[in-house]
C-alpha cells in the first residue's frame, strides 16, 4: 500500500504514513531493492579506520617513521620489534677503530631535529648518541619498541587481510605470534654482516674480529694484524690502527678509487676532517644561519650525480682527482700503485671511498699489501702467495655485508616464500633477481613497505632525506587504506617489471654498471659487455646488475612526493562496493568543528566577527526600492 498524506485545518505538514520501518538509521529508504542494493556503512567520508602497523627495526628509519606518524597520522597502532638491546641500528653495531660517517655531520641528521656536532665528519659513538637522544626526547622506546625481539617470519593471510608475525624474545627465548594490517621494514641495507669464505678461518687460534661486530675491549698495541678487505670499513680501519700495531698485512683483491670526500670543499685542509671551533659551534645556535650552512653542504651533495654518467666532464674530473691523489701518495710504492689503481672502470663503479690517511698508511713501512685472494688461514696466521706462513695475533675481517637485498626472513604470500624470487629469477613473474617496485615494495606482496630496498639511492648522499621520503610515502598509503576501506594494496606485476627494465637500461649509461673503458679524444669508449668492477651495488659480483636508483637523489625524492596508486592492485573490504567509504553522505568536517567553508579561503588578518554581524545586520539596511513599470 502506497503512503498517503493528509491535511488539517491549520495546513501544518503531516509526515507520510510508512508501513515499513526505515532502514539504516534515522532516514527512510525509498524503493528498497535487496537484490541490487549494496551495503552502505553508517560512517562519515574521511573516517580513519584503525590500523595495526608492525615496524621491523628501530634505527634512524624506524625513528623517523615514529615521528612522522605522530605528527601527520592518526588512529595507527604501532608496534616495533628490534633485535638489538638498544636502538640505533648500524651506529649501535659498528664500532671498529675509525668508524665514522663520510657524509658531513650537519646533513647526516634529522632535518626536524638539528644538533650541535663536534666534528665535520662524525664518528660512530657521536652519531649513535644523537639517535638515542632523539628517541629519548620523544619517548619512542617506551611507546613503540620492544628491544631484543627478533622477527622470525612474516606470513600473509589473504582471507583476513593481515600479516602473522612470528617473534622471538631473545632474552627469555619465548616465541609468539603477533598480527598486523601492515608491515614497515626498517632493517636497513648494511645490516646482515658476513664472514669471508676462506679455508681455515675457524681454525685460527688468535683474536678473530669482524668490523660489524667489533669487540671494543680488544687491545691492538704492538700486535701483528691481518686486515681483510679494502672497502669503506677497511679504508677507515687501517690509518686508525697503524700507529698502534707492529705489523699489518692487508689484501686488496679488487682495484679501488680513493676519491674526494663528500662535500669536500667545506672540509678541512685537503678534505680532512676537523673539529668545530667555539665560533663555529656558536653558529649552531642561530637557526637561520645553521639552516643556510646545511643547505650549502646539501646543495653540493645534490650535484654529485653528474660524475656517475659515463664520459661526462664531471666524471673525467673525478678520475683526474683520484689519479693525482693515488699517484702522489703511493709514489714510494709504484708497484702497489699499479696493482690497486683502476685503469679500466670509472670512478663510482664501486661506492666512492674517501680515504683520508689510507693511502699514506698503505705506503707505510709497517704494511704489507697483497693484491691476490687470500687462500688459506692457519691456526697461527696465513699462507702468503709464495707459500710462506706468517704468524699474526689478530685477524680483522672488514669483508662487508650481504647486499643481495634478499629478504632476511621468510615472507610468505599465498604459500610462496618471496626469498625464492632471489634464488632463481625464473620463479618470479618480473624475471628480475630483485623484484622491487621503486625500491620500496615487492611485486605482488601486499601491505608491505621497505625503507631502502633494491634500487634505492644508496650511493647518492645522506640517507636522512630518504627516510623522510619513505615515511611520507608510507603514510600516504596508510591514510588511503584508512579512509577508503582498503583491505590490501600491492604493486602490480606489470608496473614493477617495466620499472626494472627501465632502471636496468638506464644504468648502462652510468659508472655503476662497471664496463671497461678507454678515453679517446676525451670521450669514453666501452670495450666489453662484462666489466671488471665488483661492488656491493651488484651484490659483490662483476657480472651482476647494479640494484641502485636510476637517477639522481632529487629525481628520487620528487618521484616519491606522491604515490602512484595506479601502479597498485587494490582490494577493498567490501568487494561488492568499492565506494562504501562514501558512507552516509556526510564528511567528517561537518561533525568535528572544522571550517566548513575552507574553499573560500581565510581572511589575511584577524577580524571581529561580532562587529561584522552587527554592521551587516540586514534589518539595518535600506529598504529595497522596486522599480515599477
VEXKOLKOL-829323 format. One record per residue (C-alpha): residue number from 1; residue in three letters; y, z, x. Coordinates in pm, 1 decimal. Each point is the difference from the previous one (the first is absolute). Layout:
R     i    aa          Y          Z          X
R   NUM   ala          Y          Z          X
...
//
This chain:
R     i    aa          Y          Z          X
R     1   unk        0.0        0.0        0.0
R     2   unk      340.0     -100.3      137.0
R     3   unk      260.3      272.4       47.0
R     4   unk      266.3       21.8     -273.6
R     5   unk      361.0      112.9       18.3
R     6   unk      189.4      182.9     -272.8
R     7   unk      364.5       87.6      -59.4
R     8   unk      168.7      290.9     -171.1
R     9   unk      336.2       49.6     -161.9
R    10   unk      194.1       85.5      315.7
R    11   unk     -139.0     -307.2      179.0
R    12   unk     -137.1      208.6      292.7
R    13   unk     -277.1     -163.6      209.1
R    14   unk     -358.8       92.4      -80.3
R    15   unk     -261.4      -66.0      280.9
R    16   unk     -285.7     -230.2     -100.1
R    17   unk     -317.8      162.4     -116.2
R    18   unk     -268.2      -66.2      263.8
R    19   unk     -365.1       21.2      -98.1
R    20   unk     -114.1       21.3      364.7
R    21   unk      105.2      258.4      254.7
R    22   unk      216.4     -141.6      283.4
R    23   unk     -174.2      -82.1      330.9
R    24   unk      115.2       89.9      349.5
R    25   unk      240.9      284.5      -68.3
R    26   unk      329.0       17.0     -185.3
R    27   unk       11.5     -359.4     -116.6
R    28   unk     -159.4     -225.1     -260.0
R    29   unk     -209.9     -297.3      103.0
R    30   unk       42.3     -314.5     -202.5
R    31   unk     -298.9     -221.8      -58.9
R    32   unk     -251.8      170.5      232.2
R    33   unk     -262.7     -236.0      143.5
R    34   unk     -278.0      201.5      170.2
R    35   unk     -166.8     -312.2      135.3
R    36   unk      306.1     -126.5      188.8
R    37   unk      227.9      298.3       47.4
R    38   unk       -7.3      149.7      351.8
R    39   unk       39.3      361.6       93.0
R    40   unk      357.2      104.5       69.7
R    41   unk       36.7      336.3      173.5
R    42   unk      269.6      230.7     -125.3
R    43   unk      188.6        1.5      330.2
R    44   unk      340.9     -105.9      123.4
R    45   unk       48.4     -308.1      215.9
R    46   unk       57.5      126.6      354.0
R    47   unk     -233.5      298.4      -34.4
R    48   unk     -167.0       75.3      333.4
R    49   unk     -361.3       99.5      -31.4
R    50   unk     -134.5      249.2      251.3
R    51   unk     -181.1     -147.9      299.5
R    52   unk     -202.8      184.9      259.9
R    53   unk       57.1     -145.1      346.8
R    54   unk     -212.6       88.6      302.8
R    55   unk      161.5      -56.9      339.7
R    56   unk     -207.3      -34.4      316.2
R    57   unk      181.4      143.2      301.8
R    58   unk      319.5      197.1       55.5
R    59   unk      163.9     -175.7      290.6
R    60   unk      342.8     -150.8      -35.8
R    61   unk     -125.6     -245.0     -265.5
R    62   unk     -130.9      277.3     -222.2
R    63   unk      310.3      211.9       48.5
R    64   unk      231.0     -285.7      -90.6
R    65   unk     -206.7      -69.3     -311.8
R    66   unk       29.4      364.4     -108.3
R    67   unk      377.1      -14.0       42.6
R    68   unk       48.8     -324.6     -188.9
R    69   unk     -237.5      107.8     -276.4
R    70   unk      206.7      313.9      -53.9
R    71   unk      331.6     -186.2        9.4
R    72   unk      -89.9     -314.2     -192.3
R    73   unk     -304.4       64.2     -218.6
R    74   unk     -122.2      242.0     -264.2
R    75   unk     -320.5      112.6     -165.0
R    76   unk     -210.1      -64.9      310.6
R    77   unk     -263.2      253.5      100.8
R    78   unk      -38.4      -40.5      376.5
R    79   unk     -282.9      134.3      214.6
R    80   unk      -16.7      -77.8      371.7
R    81   unk     -305.7       50.4      220.2
R    82   unk       62.4       32.8      375.2
R    83   unk     -291.8        9.6      244.1
R    84   unk      198.1      182.4      271.3
R    85   unk       96.0      367.0       -5.9
R    86   unk      367.6      -89.2      -14.2
R    87   unk      222.2     -286.5     -110.4
R    88   unk      148.7     -259.3      234.1
R    89   unk     -270.2     -260.8       49.5
R    90   unk       21.8     -189.2      327.4
R    91   unk      265.9      231.4      143.6
R    92   unk     -222.9      301.0      -60.1
R    93   unk     -301.2     -166.5      158.2
R    94   unk      149.5     -176.7      301.8
R    95   unk      114.8      241.6      271.9
R    96   unk      -98.3     -170.9      325.4
R    97   unk      238.0       25.1      300.8
R    98   unk      311.2     -207.1      -65.7
R    99   unk      -86.1      -69.4     -363.2
R   100   unk      323.0     -126.4     -150.9
R   101   unk      129.9     -249.1     -252.9
R   102   unk      142.7     -319.6      148.9
R   103   unk      231.5      -36.1     -301.2
R   104   unk      334.6      184.7       41.0
R   105   unk       -4.5      343.9     -159.5
R   106   unk      294.3      -50.0     -235.3
R   107   unk     -172.5     -286.9     -180.0
R   108   unk     -343.9      156.5       18.0
R   109   unk       71.5      249.3     -276.5
R   110   unk       33.8       10.1     -376.1
R   111   unk      338.2     -157.5      -83.5
R   112   unk       34.9      264.0     -271.9
R   113   unk      -41.8      283.4      254.6
R   114   unk      184.6      -73.2      325.9
R   115   unk      -42.4      257.0      276.7
R   116   unk      146.4       84.2      339.0
R   117   unk     -223.7     -130.8      277.5
R   118   unk      -21.7      113.5      359.0
R   119   unk      -88.8     -338.2      154.0
R   120   unk       53.1     -369.7      -63.4
R   121   unk     -378.1      -52.9      -16.8
R   122   unk     -170.6      311.3     -135.8
R   123   unk     -325.6      150.0      118.5
R   124   unk     -287.2       78.6     -231.0
R   125   unk       60.6      377.3      -41.1
R   126   unk      361.8      -52.0     -110.2
R   127   unk      -94.9     -271.6     -249.1
R   128   unk     -274.7      217.1     -148.1
R   129   unk      238.5      295.3      -19.5
R   130   unk      243.6     -219.2     -194.9
R   131   unk     -268.0     -118.3     -245.9
R   132   unk     -119.1      358.0      -46.0
R   133   unk      357.7      116.4      -62.1
R   134   unk       49.8     -260.2     -272.3
R   135   unk     -326.0      102.8     -168.1
R   136   unk       96.5      367.7        9.5
R   137   unk      354.2      -59.8     -125.7
R   138   unk     -145.8     -165.4     -308.0
R   139   unk     -302.9      230.6      -34.4
R   140   unk     -222.6     -308.1      -10.3
R   141   unk     -311.5      168.0      139.4
R   142   unk       -6.5      272.1     -264.6
R   143   unk       76.6     -245.7     -277.6
R   144   unk     -231.3     -285.6       84.7
R   145   unk     -218.6       29.9      310.7
R   146   unk     -346.9      141.7       58.6
R   147   unk      -41.7       20.6      377.0
R   148   unk     -334.9      -37.2      176.9
R   149   unk     -134.0     -201.7     -293.5
R   150   unk     -156.6     -335.0       77.1
R   151   unk      -50.2     -269.9     -261.3
R   152   unk     -352.4     -134.4       43.9
R   153   unk       -7.9     -281.5     -257.2
R   154   unk      180.0     -170.0     -288.3
R   155   unk     -180.2     -148.5     -300.2
R   156   unk      170.6     -181.8     -288.0
R   157   unk     -126.6       49.9     -354.2
R   158   unk       94.5     -303.0     -208.1
R   159   unk      -77.0      177.9     -327.1
R   160   unk      227.7      298.2       53.3
R   161   unk      257.8     -181.1      213.6
R   162   unk      -14.9      271.6      263.4
R   163   unk     -102.6       59.7      359.8
R   164   unk     -268.3      253.3       85.6
R   165   unk      104.1      149.8      333.1
R   166   unk     -258.3      186.7      207.2
R   167   unk      161.9      265.1      219.5
R   168   unk     -129.6      236.8      265.9
R   169   unk      169.7      329.2       83.3
R   170   unk      -35.6       -5.5      379.0
R   171   unk       35.9      376.1       32.3
R   172   unk     -253.0      113.5     -258.2
R   173   unk     -219.4     -308.5        2.0
R   174   unk       18.7      -19.0     -379.8
R   175   unk       -8.6     -348.0     -150.2
R   176   unk      143.8      -79.0     -340.7
R   177   unk      122.7     -283.8     -218.8
R   178   unk      353.3      -61.6     -118.2
R   179   unk      131.4     -269.9     -230.7
R   180   unk      320.7     -198.7       -8.8
R   181   unk      165.7     -286.9     -179.1
R   182   unk      138.6     -139.4      324.3
R   183   unk      -61.4       30.2      375.1
R   184   unk      266.6      -35.7      269.8
R   185   unk     -147.9      -41.9      348.4
R   186   unk      241.4      140.0      259.8
R   187   unk     -245.8       43.0      286.6
R   188   unk      186.5     -238.7      229.9
R   189   unk      -95.8     -273.3      243.5
R   190   unk      -69.2      178.6      329.6
R   191   unk     -212.0      282.8     -130.4
R   192   unk     -366.9      -71.1       67.8
R   193   unk      -31.2       29.2      378.9
R   194   unk     -309.4     -114.9      184.7
R   195   unk     -181.2       57.3      327.7
R   196   unk      -52.4     -305.2      221.7
R   197   unk     -346.4     -149.4        4.3
R   198   unk      -80.4       50.2      368.6
R   199   unk     -347.9       85.9      127.9
R   200   unk      -21.9      353.2      133.8
R   201   unk      314.6      132.8     -169.8
R   202   unk     -187.1      289.6     -159.5
R   203   unk     -174.8       82.1      326.6
R   204   unk      323.8       90.9      176.3
R   205   unk        1.2      369.4       97.9
R   206   unk      371.8       35.0       60.5
R   207   unk      283.3       21.7     -254.9
R   208   unk       -6.1     -284.1     -253.2
R   209   unk      319.5      -53.9     -201.4
R   210   unk      128.4     -245.7     -257.7
R   211   unk      373.5      -56.5      -33.9
R   212   unk      -19.9       54.2     -376.8
R   213   unk     -189.8      331.2       33.4
R   214   unk      167.4      152.9      303.6
R   215   unk      -99.0      347.0      113.2
R   216   unk      335.1      153.0       85.2
R   217   unk     -159.2      268.4      216.3
R   218   unk     -116.5     -263.5      248.8
R   219   unk      141.0       49.9      349.3
R   220   unk       32.9     -325.6      196.4
R   221   unk      155.1      150.7      312.7
R   222   unk     -159.2     -151.1      312.2
R   223   unk     -272.4     -159.4     -210.2
R   224   unk     -163.3     -337.5       51.5
R   225   unk       47.2     -194.4     -322.3
R   226   unk     -144.2     -317.1     -151.5
R   227   unk      240.0     -148.4     -257.8
R   228   unk     -159.8     -256.5     -229.4
R   229   unk      227.2     -236.0     -191.1
R   230   unk      334.2     -171.5       45.0
R   231   unk      154.8       15.3     -343.6
R   232   unk      298.3      201.3     -119.9
R   233   unk     -169.0      338.2       52.4
R   234   unk     -120.4      -73.9      353.7
R   235   unk      340.9     -140.1       91.7
R   236   unk      151.9      336.0      -94.8
R   237   unk     -275.2      214.1      152.9
R   238   unk       -4.4     -146.7      353.4
R   239   unk      359.0       76.7      104.9
R   240   unk      -19.8      342.0     -164.5
R   241   unk     -308.7      114.4      192.5
R   242   unk       71.7     -176.7      330.6
R   243   unk      177.6      290.6      168.0
R   244   unk     -269.4      250.7     -102.9
R   245   unk     -319.8     -175.9       98.4
R   246   unk     -143.3      -76.0      341.9
R   247   unk     -142.9     -341.9      -92.4
R   248   unk       -1.4     -235.2     -298.4
R   249   unk     -240.7     -285.1      -63.1
R   250   unk      105.7     -224.0     -286.8
R   251   unk     -132.6     -311.1     -172.0
R   252   unk      212.8     -284.2     -133.2
R   253   unk     -251.4     -234.9     -159.4
R   254   unk      257.3     -212.3     -183.0
R   255   unk      326.3     -122.2      140.4
R   256   unk      306.4      167.0     -143.7
R   257   unk      371.4      -59.9      -25.1
R   258   unk      211.6      304.1       81.7
R   259   unk      299.9      -61.9     -221.4
R   260   unk      350.2      120.7      -66.5
R   261   unk       21.8      313.5     -211.5
R   262   unk       83.3       -2.9     -367.5
R   263   unk      380.9        2.4      -41.2
R   264   unk       25.4       19.5      377.2
R   265   unk      373.4      -72.3       19.5
R   266   unk       65.6      341.8     -157.6
R   267   unk     -237.6      176.0      241.1
R   268   unk       61.7      145.8      344.9
R   269   unk       14.8     -182.6      333.7
R   270   unk     -245.4     -290.5       11.9
R   271   unk     -116.5       88.8     -350.7
R   272   unk     -106.9      352.0       95.3
R   273   unk      -21.4      292.0     -236.5
R   274   unk      278.7      257.6       13.0
R   275   unk       93.5      340.1     -140.0
R   276   unk      294.0        6.6     -239.8
R   277   unk      289.7      196.8      148.2
R   278   unk      210.9      250.5     -189.4
R   279   unk      257.6     -255.1     -112.7
R   280   unk     -272.5     -234.5     -118.1
R   281   unk     -170.2      282.8     -185.5
R   282   unk      331.1       65.6     -170.3
R   283   unk        0.2     -348.7     -148.2
R   284   unk     -314.6       91.1     -193.8
R   285   unk      216.3      245.1     -197.4
R   286   unk      225.1     -279.2     -127.3
R   287   unk     -200.5     -174.5     -274.1
R   288   unk      202.9     -321.8       -0.4
R   289   unk        3.4      -42.9      376.8
R   290   unk     -368.0       91.4       20.6
R   291   unk      -87.5     -259.2     -264.2
R   292   unk      206.9     -264.3      180.3
R   293   unk     -188.2       76.7      324.5
R   294   unk     -333.8      -30.3     -179.6
R   295   unk      102.1     -332.0     -153.1
R   296   unk       96.8     -136.9      342.4
R   297   unk     -342.4       78.7      141.4
R   298   unk     -188.7     -108.4     -310.5
R   299   unk      198.5     -323.5       -0.7
R   300   unk     -125.0      -84.8      348.0
R   301   unk     -360.9       74.2      -98.8
R   302   unk       36.2     -232.2     -298.2
R   303   unk       86.3     -290.4      230.7
R   304   unk     -312.1       27.3      216.0
R   305   unk     -220.6     -221.6     -213.8
R   306   unk      149.3     -318.8      144.8
R   307   unk     -172.4       48.9      333.9
R   308   unk     -339.9      -11.5     -174.2
R   309   unk       54.3     -365.0      -96.7
R   310   unk     -176.8     -224.5      249.9
R   311   unk      231.7     -192.2      228.8
R   312   unk      320.3      156.3     -130.7
R   313   unk      291.7       83.1      227.6
R   314   unk      -42.6      376.9      -62.2
R   315   unk     -368.1      -42.3       94.4
R   316   unk       93.8     -160.7      331.3
R   317   unk      251.7      278.5       63.3
R   318   unk     -269.8      260.8      -65.1
R   319   unk     -235.8     -173.2      242.3
R   320   unk      271.9      -23.8      265.8
R   321   unk       80.8      370.1      -32.0
R   322   unk     -362.2      109.9       24.5
R   323   unk      -78.4     -232.8      291.4
R   324   unk      296.3      134.9      194.7
R   325   unk      -92.8      362.3      -74.5
R   326   unk     -361.8      -42.3       98.7
R   327   unk       72.5     -201.5      315.1
R   328   unk      262.4      247.3      114.3
R   329   unk     -203.8      315.1      -57.2
R   330   unk     -331.8     -135.2      124.5
R   331   unk      137.7     -182.0      303.5
R   332   unk     -195.7      231.9      230.0
R   333   unk     -323.5      -95.5     -174.0
R   334   unk       18.9     -378.2      -50.2
R   335   unk     -376.4      -23.4      -41.5
R   336   unk       23.4      238.9     -297.5
R   337   unk      295.6     -184.6     -149.1
R   338   unk     -203.0     -319.8       -5.2
R   339   unk     -282.2      171.2     -186.7
R   340   unk      196.6      194.1     -262.8
R   341   unk      302.0     -218.8      -86.3
R   342   unk      -79.6     -257.8     -269.8
R   343   unk       62.2     -364.6       75.3
R   344   unk     -156.3     -150.4     -308.7
R   345   unk      119.5      184.4     -310.4
R   346   unk      332.5      102.6     -141.7
R   347   unk      167.0      338.3        5.8
R   348   unk      -94.4      167.2     -327.0
R   349   unk     -355.3     -132.4      -22.5
R   350   unk     -100.1      359.0       65.1
R   351   unk      228.8      273.9     -128.4
R   352   unk      315.4       13.1      216.8
R   353   unk      -58.2      270.6      258.9
R   354   unk      316.5      162.9      133.9
R   355   unk     -113.7      176.3      314.4
R   356   unk      264.0      208.5      171.5
R   357   unk     -162.6      122.3      319.4
R   358   unk     -333.9     -172.0      -60.8
R   359   unk       33.4     -284.3      248.4
R   360   unk      140.4      234.3      263.8
R   361   unk     -298.8      230.1      -42.5
R   362   unk     -240.2     -293.0       -1.4
R   363   unk      139.5     -103.5      338.7
R   364   unk      -27.2      354.1      134.2
R   365   unk     -228.6      107.7      285.3
R   366   unk     -209.6      224.7     -225.9
R   367   unk     -101.3     -281.6     -235.0
R   368   unk     -294.3     -235.7       30.1
R   369   unk        2.7     -266.1     -270.7
R   370   unk     -292.6     -212.9     -110.6
R   371   unk       37.1     -308.3     -214.5
R   372   unk     -364.3      -42.7      -93.9
R   373   unk     -202.9      181.3     -262.9
R   374   unk     -127.3      344.5       98.4
R   375   unk     -376.0      -46.5       -8.0
R   376   unk     -152.9      340.5       62.4
R   377   unk       94.8      367.2      -15.4
R   378   unk     -212.7      254.9      182.9
R   379   unk      -34.2      377.2      -17.8
R   380   unk      257.0       34.4      277.9
R   381   unk      227.6     -298.8      -55.4
R   382   unk      -37.0     -377.4      -16.3
R   383   unk     -132.8     -306.5      180.3
R   384   unk      268.4     -242.4      125.3
R   385   unk      -35.8     -382.7        0.9
R   386   unk     -147.3       16.9      351.1
R   387   unk     -276.3      236.4     -109.2
R   388   unk      152.7      309.2      163.7
R   389   unk        9.2      331.9     -185.3
R   390   unk      328.2      191.2      -20.5
R   391   unk        4.9      361.8     -105.6
R   392   unk      267.2      115.4     -246.5
R   393   unk       77.3      328.4     -172.3
R   394   unk      144.7     -138.4     -320.8
R   395   unk      -47.2     -316.8     -205.6
R   396   unk      282.7      -84.6     -241.1
R   397   unk      -85.0     -256.6     -265.5
R   398   unk      322.9     -158.3     -123.8
R   399   unk     -208.9     -261.7     -173.2
R   400   unk      166.7       -9.8     -336.6
R   401   unk     -106.0       -0.4     -360.3
R   402   unk     -204.5     -189.7     -254.1
R   403   unk      257.2     -257.8     -110.5
R   404   unk     -226.7     -212.4     -216.7
R   405   unk      172.2      138.7     -313.1
R   406   unk     -346.5       44.3     -142.4
R   407   unk        1.2      291.6     -247.0
R   408   unk     -111.8      319.2      173.3
R   409   unk     -188.0      124.2     -303.1
R   410   unk     -201.6     -162.0     -280.0
R   411   unk      226.3     -154.2     -264.9
R   412   unk     -228.0     -110.5     -280.0
R   413   unk      110.1     -222.8     -287.3
R   414   unk     -256.6     -116.9     -254.8
R   415   unk     -279.4       84.6      240.3
R   416   unk      148.0     -184.7      297.7
R   417   unk      107.4      189.3      310.8
R   418   unk      319.3     -168.4      118.3
R   419   unk      -99.3       56.0      362.7
R   420   unk     -251.5     -283.8      -33.7
R   421   unk      295.1     -237.6      -28.7
R   422   unk       83.0       77.8      363.1
R   423   unk     -357.4      -21.4      119.1
R   424   unk      -42.5     -354.4     -126.7
R   425   unk      293.4     -200.6     -142.9
R   426   unk     -249.7     -201.9     -203.1
R   427   unk      -52.8      312.8     -209.5
R   428   unk      353.8       -2.3     -136.0
R   429   unk      167.5     -259.2     -221.4
R   430   unk      305.1      -47.5      224.5
R   431   unk     -211.8     -114.5      294.2
R   432   unk      210.9      215.3      232.4
R   433   unk     -127.0      284.6      218.1
R   434   unk      291.9      210.8     -125.8
R   435   unk       51.1      -71.0     -374.7
R   436   unk      339.6      166.4      -16.0
R   437   unk      280.4      -78.3     -243.1
R   438   unk      339.5       27.3      177.1
R   439   unk     -144.4      275.1      225.6
R   440   unk        4.4      250.1     -286.9
R   441   unk     -299.2      -62.3     -225.8
R   442   unk     -348.0     -151.1        1.4
R   443   unk     -100.5     -301.0     -205.9
R   444   unk     -173.2      110.5     -318.9
R   445   unk       32.0      373.2       74.9
R   446   unk      173.0      180.5     -288.0
R   447   unk      260.3      277.1       10.1
R   448   unk        0.5       18.7      378.9
R   449   unk      286.8      -35.9      247.1
R   450   unk      -16.2        7.8      379.9
R   451   unk      297.3       88.7      214.9
R   452   unk      -23.9     -243.8      293.4
R   453   unk     -323.0     -184.8      -53.5
R   454   unk      -96.0     -326.4      168.4
R   455   unk      294.2     -241.0       38.4
R   456   unk      258.6      279.2        6.6
R   457   unk      306.6      -29.4      228.5
R   458   unk     -163.2      220.7      262.7
R   459   unk      191.1     -141.8      297.9
R   460   unk      340.7      -43.0     -156.8
R   461   unk      182.6      326.3       72.7
R   462   unk       25.1      345.2     -154.4
R   463   unk     -264.1       83.1     -258.5
R   464   unk      229.8      220.9     -209.1
R   465   unk      176.4     -278.8     -195.3
R   466   unk     -343.1     -139.6      -77.8
R   467   unk     -131.9      323.1     -153.2
R   468   unk      309.8       10.2     -219.7
R   469   unk      -72.6     -353.6     -118.3
R   470   unk     -366.8       82.9      -63.4
R   471   unk       99.8      313.7     -192.9
R   472   unk      249.5     -181.8     -222.0
R   473   unk     -248.3     -279.3      -62.8
R   474   unk     -273.9      244.8      -98.0
R   475   unk      229.8      187.5     -236.4
R   476   unk       94.5     -326.7     -172.1
R   477   unk     -367.3      -60.2      -72.9
R   478   unk      -57.9      356.3     -118.4
R   479   unk      300.1      -11.6     -232.4
R   480   unk     -117.6     -325.4     -155.1
R   481   unk     -342.9      153.0      -54.2
R   482   unk      156.9      309.1     -154.6
R   483   unk      236.9     -178.6     -237.0
R   484   unk     -215.9     -296.5     -104.3
R   485   unk     -332.8      174.4      -68.5
R   486   unk     -170.9     -175.7      291.7
R   487   unk     -351.9      104.8       92.1
R   488   unk      -41.5     -195.8      321.9
R   489   unk      187.1     -240.5      222.8
R   490   unk     -146.5     -195.1      290.7
R   491   unk      105.0     -298.3      216.3
R   492   unk     -130.1     -332.7     -118.8
R   493   unk     -251.8     -172.4      224.7
R   494   unk      200.1     -323.6       -9.6
R   495   unk      328.8      165.9       96.9
R   496   unk     -166.2      186.7      286.0
R   497   unk     -184.1     -305.8      128.4
R   498   unk      312.2     -211.9        4.6
R   499   unk      203.1      273.8      170.8
R   500   unk     -261.1       25.0      276.2
R   501   unk       -4.3     -377.5       49.4
R   502   unk      378.6       -4.8       21.3
R   503   unk        2.4      289.4      246.1
R   504   unk     -270.6     -145.2      224.4
R   505   unk      174.8     -336.9        6.6
R   506   unk      342.8      145.1       71.9
R   507   unk     -127.5      225.7      278.0
R   508   unk     -108.0     -304.4      201.8
R   509   unk      364.9      -47.0       91.1
R   510   unk       25.2      350.2      145.9
R   511   unk      -98.1      169.4      324.6
R   512   unk     -244.1      218.6     -193.7
R   513   unk     -259.7     -278.0      -21.4
R   514   unk      -14.7        9.2      380.9
R   515   unk      -39.8     -369.2       71.0
R   516   unk       11.5     -113.0      360.4
R   517   unk      321.3     -176.0       95.4
R   518   unk      209.2     -159.0      269.1
R   519   unk      371.8      -66.5       -1.8
R   520   unk       93.4     -367.8       33.6
R   521   unk      368.0      -91.2       -4.0
R   522   unk       68.0      346.1     -141.4
R   523   unk     -238.6      -61.3     -289.0
R   524   unk     -323.6      191.1      -45.3
R   525   unk     -312.7     -213.8      -17.4
R   526   unk     -320.5      165.1     -123.5
R   527   unk     -308.3      -95.9      196.8
R   528   unk     -298.5      108.0     -206.1
R   529   unk     -123.9      132.1     -328.4
R   530   unk     -114.8      343.2      113.2
R   531   unk      246.6      203.1      199.4
R   532   unk      -70.4      245.8      279.3
R   533   unk      184.4      290.5     -159.6
R   534   unk     -193.0      279.3     -167.6
R   535   unk      205.1      250.1     -197.7
R   536   unk      -43.3      266.3     -261.1
R   537   unk      183.7     -235.1     -238.7
R   538   unk     -314.9     -213.8       26.3
R   539   unk     -246.4      287.5      -13.5
R   540   unk      -30.2        2.8      379.7
R   541   unk     -141.6     -353.5        4.6
R   542   unk      130.4     -306.4      180.3
R   543   unk     -115.1     -229.9     -278.4
R   544   unk       97.9      228.6     -288.3
R   545   unk      267.0      -74.5     -256.0
R   546   unk      312.0      214.3       35.6
R   547   unk       24.1      217.2     -311.8
R   548   unk      375.0       46.2       17.7
R   549   unk      291.7      -80.0     -229.7
R   550   unk       95.2     -370.7        3.3
R   551   unk      371.4       50.8       35.9
R   552   unk      270.0      242.0      104.8
R   553   unk       28.3      360.2     -108.7
R   554   unk      299.6      -83.1     -222.1
R   555   unk     -208.5     -279.7     -151.4
R   556   unk     -262.9      261.6      -90.2
R   557   unk      242.3      264.2     -128.5
R   558   unk      178.7     -244.0     -229.3
R   559   unk     -325.6     -127.8     -146.4
R   560   unk     -117.6      351.3      -85.6
R   561   unk      317.9       89.8     -187.8
R   562   unk     -151.6     -127.8     -322.5
R   563   unk     -367.7      -10.5      -94.8
R   564   unk     -132.3     -346.1      -83.7
R   565   unk     -202.8      109.7     -301.7
R   566   unk      -97.8     -360.4      -60.9
R   567   unk     -233.7       38.8      300.5
R   568   unk     -200.8      274.8     -173.0
R   569   unk     -275.7       15.7     -257.6
R   570   unk      101.4      263.7     -252.7
R   571   unk     -227.3      179.0     -245.2
R   572   unk      154.7      200.3     -282.5
R   573   unk     -133.6      317.6     -155.3
R   574   unk       -7.6     -174.4     -338.7
R   575   unk     -173.0     -330.9       68.2
R   576   unk       89.9     -123.6     -349.1
R   577   unk      370.8       76.6       24.0
R   578   unk      163.2      -38.6      340.6
R   579   unk      331.9       71.1     -174.8
R   580   unk     -102.7      343.2     -122.4
R   581   unk      258.8      155.4      233.0
R   582   unk      273.8     -130.0     -231.6
R   583   unk     -111.7      289.1     -217.5
R   584   unk      189.1      119.0     -305.0
R   585   unk      298.2     -228.6       42.5
R   586   unk      229.7      250.4      169.2
R   587   unk       88.3       48.0      367.9
R   588   unk        3.4      332.2      185.1
R   589   unk      374.8      -38.1       53.7
R   590   unk       42.9       53.9     -375.1
R   591   unk     -159.5      343.0       21.7
R   592   unk       80.3      147.1      341.7
R   593   unk      377.7       14.2      -13.2
R   594   unk       54.8     -308.3      211.7
R   595   unk      301.6     -226.2      -30.5
R   596   unk      -98.0     -230.0     -284.9
R   597   unk      284.8     -242.2       67.0
R   598   unk      -72.9      -45.4      371.4
R   599   unk       33.9     -377.5      -34.0
R   600   unk      377.5       40.2      -55.3
R   601   unk       40.4      167.9      336.4
R   602   unk      194.3      321.2       68.2
R   603   unk      373.1       79.2       25.5
R   604   unk      113.7      -17.8      362.0
R   605   unk      190.6      328.3      -30.9
R   606   unk      -50.6      326.6     -197.2
R   607   unk      125.6      -11.6     -359.3
R   608   unk       74.8      253.7     -273.1
R   609   unk     -225.4     -105.4     -286.2
R   610   unk      159.9      245.9     -244.5
R   611   unk      337.1     -157.8       70.5
R   612   unk     -144.8     -345.0      -55.7
R   613   unk     -150.6      104.3     -334.4
R   614   unk      327.8      154.9     -106.9
R   615   unk      217.5     -295.2       99.0
R   616   unk     -238.8     -258.5     -139.2
R   617   unk      -59.3      181.4     -331.6
R   618   unk      -13.4     -276.6     -262.0
R   619   unk      180.2      218.2     -254.9
R   620   unk      307.2       -2.5      224.3
R   621   unk       17.6     -375.1       22.0
R   622   unk      222.9     -224.6     -206.8
R   623   unk     -123.9     -122.6     -332.5
R   624   unk     -126.3     -353.4       19.9
R   625   unk      241.1     -246.0     -160.7
R   626   unk     -193.6     -273.0     -170.0
R   627   unk      146.7     -345.8      -13.5
R   628   unk       19.3     -102.7     -362.9
R   629   unk      -12.7     -367.8     -103.2
//
